[in-house]
Amino acid sequence: MIGYLHNTKLSELESYSVCVIGAGASGISLAVKLSRLGQRVLLIEGGDWNETPEVVDAYMGEATAPHPQTTEFRYQRFGGTTHLWGGRCVPLDAHDFAKRSHVPESGWPEGAGAIASYYDVALDYCDAGVNNFTISAFGPNTKPIFTEAPLLAPALNEYIERYSLPTDFGKKFRQELTDSTNVLVLLRTRCVSLNTSAAGDVVESVTLHDGQQPLEVKVKQVVLAGGGIESTRLMLVTRQKTPAWQWMDTSLGKYYACHYDLIFGALRFKGELPVFDFQKTTEGIYARRKLQFSSEFQAEHGLLNAAFRLHFPAYADPSHGSGVMSTIFLAKSILKPEYQAILNHGVNQTAVRGQSIKHLMNVVMDIGSVIGFAFNWLFKIKLAKRRIPYTLVANRNGTYPIEFNSEQVSDVNNQIELLKECDRFGMPRVSVQWRMTAQDIASGIKSFNLLQKQFEKTKACRLEFEPQALQKAMENALPVGGHHMGTTRMGTAPNDSVVDVNCKVHGVKNLHIASASVFTTNSHANPTLTIVALALRLADHLTQSVTTKE
Ligand SMILES: Cc1cc2nc3c(=O)[nH]c(=O)nc-3n(C[C@H](O)[C@H](O)[C@H](O)COP(=O)(O)OP(=O)(O)OC[C@H]3O[C@@H](n4cnc5c(N)ncnc54)[C@H](O)[C@@H]3O)c2cc1C
């Protein structure tokens, strides 16, 4: 069932065994699985069917540049940020869970690697096919990204990343949750506080607010699934009024991480060109190739985990000569701002104004490709259920900029803090402090230098870049918006973490967190597939513990 707070009786609200806060990728996956397992779930969502100005106010806060503002890259409505996401699905690697001597604060607690066994089902929830991330997913005799690519192994290897529809979890699971007698979804209802026992070891009730008035509701189990920033915000708000939670001060709100992203240099191919575009796997899922150093090579050279992709030239720069790219650039004023930085390669918007005539010339000179693109856009993007994730146009001169996506060191100084100012629900707003560490920059620089060296093994391809420009470029790498990780990290004990291996808050019997905020380290992988896997694993864990108690 789906309803609103004002027309639901308190006794009904208090009858559910699990109260889940937030209906995004995580909260919906958790509620769906719990419901299928026969558990009764109250799912609380601050947004409505669509995001409204009132809820946007709740996300207003501060962020240190270049981190995106706190209202960007997050969305509040049934389905959460999956309304905006690009759908790239990438699992964490086995070594992401391990203690790596060259990566400070690394090492998820023992048993956390079992999350990987939930990727099969998580991929199904995300509509991203089967758990195969090698090029064999394209079929038995698939050729490598370019003929000489096997020469780069075992140091540098080829993998694929899969793409979801992209699935809007709100749309996908709306009917199932509407029909479920096990689940009550409350829309336009915020959880503004957790109320604990004096000893802080049990959450006795939650305070819900629908914009009219607060209501205290007794709870049995609570799961915070409001996203990587909001779950932490609720914890910080509760910590402020709960002296018994003082132990959390070592980790709560700390170790915030995004991935950092840089487009730099270019691979120049002689003769045969590489596979650049999306390809469909044998089950019909769009996927793309990427290159990655092996875990052994990373350890040997002290590198953070990172991925390299062939990229398109900057849309904003008309010298690419592509009518298709210029059409996209000119049309992008109607696109969501979140995608503008991607199209511009981080080039400032004002710096690229005034190039419109050159873009228009590209459109006129290349009108045949533009018409072909319009057809593709309509039938493969706009009207298709499974969409081509984005338009890839290769440079005409056989060079491919490199997109670099890296793990970031979990640094105690990157943090989320509460501000004094409150939102309209009386919740303190947040400040997000993010910067790259010296190790992030050094690892990125080393990765490019080592990549260049690897390509010397080939005859047909060279990685070209200005060595003097690398340091500055790496220092100016951008945080990937929408990847909010680490501020309620997972660990073995309260002195190094907030939650245990089961995502249960240390020392609190009935409080769990299902969000990327529990990531101990952050890999280079986009987080949603792992967020969903964690939620599905938590559903099993909660069901087991509820059943054991009964
Ligand atoms: C432009 C863009 C592209 C992206 N592309 C990718 C990609 O390709 N691959 C990938 O893996 N990830 C991607 N992401 C990130 C992805 O969207 C998030 O990882 C994912 O949505 C997180 O799921 P979540 O459930 O933790 O949080 P969300 O999806 O943000 O959902 C949280 C929900 O909780 C609600 N909520 C929050 N606080 C409260 C409260 N106190 N009370 C009640 N309700 C509350 C919110 O309203 C929201 O609906 C992208 C994000 C953006 C913005």
The ligand as an SDF file (V2000), in Angstrom:
LIG
                    3D

 53 58  0  0  0  0  0  0  0  0999 V2000
   23.3170   12.2560  -12.5660 C   0  0  0  0  0  0  0  0  0  0  0  0
   23.6000   11.0190  -11.7650 C   0  0  0  0  0  0  0  0  0  0  0  0
   24.1180    9.8950  -12.4050 C   0  0  0  0  0  0  0  0  0  0  0  0
   24.3980    8.7500  -11.6620 C   0  0  0  0  0  0  0  0  0  0  0  0
   24.8510    7.6570  -12.3300 N   0  0  0  0  0  0  0  0  0  0  0  0
   25.1340    6.5370  -11.6430 C   0  0  0  0  0  0  0  0  0  0  0  0
   25.5870    5.3780  -12.3290 C   0  0  0  0  0  0  0  0  0  0  0  0
   25.7110    5.3660  -13.5500 O   0  0  0  0  0  0  0  0  0  0  0  0
   25.8630    4.2750  -11.5910 N   0  0  0  0  0  0  0  0  0  0  0  0
   25.7330    4.2550  -10.2250 C   0  0  0  0  0  0  0  0  0  0  0  0
   26.0400    3.2340   -9.6110 O   0  0  0  0  0  0  0  0  0  0  0  0
   25.2650    5.3260   -9.5650 N   0  0  0  0  0  0  0  0  0  0  0  0
   24.9660    6.4600  -10.2260 C   0  0  0  0  0  0  0  0  0  0  0  0
   24.4760    7.5490   -9.5630 N   0  0  0  0  0  0  0  0  0  0  0  0
   24.2950    7.4450   -8.0960 C   0  0  0  0  0  0  0  0  0  0  0  0
   22.9920    6.7430   -7.7430 C   0  0  0  0  0  0  0  0  0  0  0  0
   21.9030    7.4980   -8.1690 O   0  0  0  0  0  0  0  0  0  0  0  0
   22.9610    6.5600   -6.2050 C   0  0  0  0  0  0  0  0  0  0  0  0
   24.0820    5.7630   -5.8540 O   0  0  0  0  0  0  0  0  0  0  0  0
   21.7330    5.8210   -5.7120 C   0  0  0  0  0  0  0  0  0  0  0  0
   20.5430    6.4320   -6.1380 O   0  0  0  0  0  0  0  0  0  0  0  0
   21.7760    5.8140   -4.1840 C   0  0  0  0  0  0  0  0  0  0  0  0
   20.6780    5.1060   -3.6880 O   0  0  0  0  0  0  0  0  0  0  0  0
   20.1360    5.3860   -2.2210 P   0  0  0  0  0  0  0  0  0  0  0  0
   18.9200    4.5920   -2.0710 O   0  0  0  0  0  0  0  0  0  0  0  0
   21.2570    5.1970   -1.2720 O   0  0  0  0  0  0  0  0  0  0  0  0
   19.8040    6.9650   -2.1960 O   0  0  0  0  0  0  0  0  0  0  0  0
   18.7550    7.7810   -3.0630 P   0  0  0  0  0  0  0  0  0  0  0  0
   18.5110    7.1110   -4.3520 O   0  0  0  0  0  0  0  0  0  0  0  0
   19.2390    9.1760   -3.0770 O   0  0  0  0  0  0  0  0  0  0  0  0
   17.3930    7.6840   -2.2440 O   0  0  0  0  0  0  0  0  0  0  0  0
   17.2530    8.2070   -0.9630 C   0  0  0  0  0  0  0  0  0  0  0  0
   15.7660    8.5030   -0.7210 C   0  0  0  0  0  0  0  0  0  0  0  0
   15.5980    8.7350    0.6670 O   0  0  0  0  0  0  0  0  0  0  0  0
   14.7560    9.8500    0.8630 C   0  0  0  0  0  0  0  0  0  0  0  0
   15.1200   10.4390    2.1650 N   0  0  0  0  0  0  0  0  0  0  0  0
   16.3060   10.9750    2.5090 C   0  0  0  0  0  0  0  0  0  0  0  0
   16.2850   11.3710    3.7930 N   0  0  0  0  0  0  0  0  0  0  0  0
   15.0550   11.0880    4.2640 C   0  0  0  0  0  0  0  0  0  0  0  0
   14.4270   11.2750    5.5280 C   0  0  0  0  0  0  0  0  0  0  0  0
   15.0690   11.8230    6.5630 N   0  0  0  0  0  0  0  0  0  0  0  0
   13.1410   10.8640    5.6650 N   0  0  0  0  0  0  0  0  0  0  0  0
   12.4840   10.2910    4.6270 C   0  0  0  0  0  0  0  0  0  0  0  0
   13.0250   10.1110    3.4090 N   0  0  0  0  0  0  0  0  0  0  0  0
   14.3060   10.4920    3.2290 C   0  0  0  0  0  0  0  0  0  0  0  0
   15.0280   10.7610   -0.3110 C   0  0  0  0  0  0  0  0  0  0  0  0
   13.9150   11.5990   -0.5500 O   0  0  0  0  0  0  0  0  0  0  0  0
   15.3000    9.7690   -1.4360 C   0  0  0  0  0  0  0  0  0  0  0  0
   14.1290    9.4760   -2.1580 O   0  0  0  0  0  0  0  0  0  0  0  0
   24.1680    8.7110  -10.2580 C   0  0  0  0  0  0  0  0  0  0  0  0
   23.6250    9.8340   -9.6170 C   0  0  0  0  0  0  0  0  0  0  0  0
   23.3510   10.9720  -10.3560 C   0  0  0  0  0  0  0  0  0  0  0  0
   22.7610   12.1650   -9.6620 C   0  0  0  0  0  0  0  0  0  0  0  0
  1  2  1  0
  2  3  1  0
  2 52  2  0
  3  4  2  0
  4  5  1  0
  4 50  1  0
  5  6  2  0
  6  7  1  0
  6 13  1  0
  7  8  2  0
  7  9  1  0
  9 10  1  0
 10 11  2  0
 10 12  1  0
 12 13  2  0
 13 14  1  0
 14 15  1  0
 14 50  1  0
 15 16  1  0
 16 17  1  0
 16 18  1  0
 18 19  1  0
 18 20  1  0
 20 21  1  0
 20 22  1  0
 22 23  1  0
 23 24  1  0
 24 25  2  0
 24 26  1  0
 24 27  1  0
 27 28  1  0
 28 29  2  0
 28 30  1  0
 28 31  1  0
 31 32  1  0
 32 33  1  0
 33 34  1  0
 33 48  1  0
 34 35  1  0
 35 36  1  0
 35 46  1  0
 36 37  1  0
 36 45  1  0
 37 38  2  0
 38 39  1  0
 39 40  1  0
 39 45  2  0
 40 41  1  0
 40 42  2  0
 42 43  1  0
 43 44  2  0
 44 45  1  0
 46 47  1  0
 46 48  1  0
 48 49  1  0
 50 51  2  0
 51 52  1  0
 52 53  1  0
M  END
$$$$
